[in-house]
């Protein structure tokens, strides 16, 4: 089943990842025709981009707990991936 761009945007992260895994399995099996492989690759690329964007958005929301000299929490700071 090929998902159009609008449907891909509506998928949860988990569902998009499952669909991406199914596409990879189909492509790796070698059973897909050339046309089907191209279509699946295109869909997989859109799914990968959507999953990556959702992960980046989630990472931006993560906060790091900071602690004072005695080890007690003093607040939070935005997550810094670097």
Secondary structure, DSSP 8 states (H G I E B T S, - for coil): ----HHHHHHS-HHHHHHHHHHHHHHHHHT-S-HHHHHHHHHHHHHHHHHHHHHHHHHHHH-EEEEE-TTS-EEEEEE----
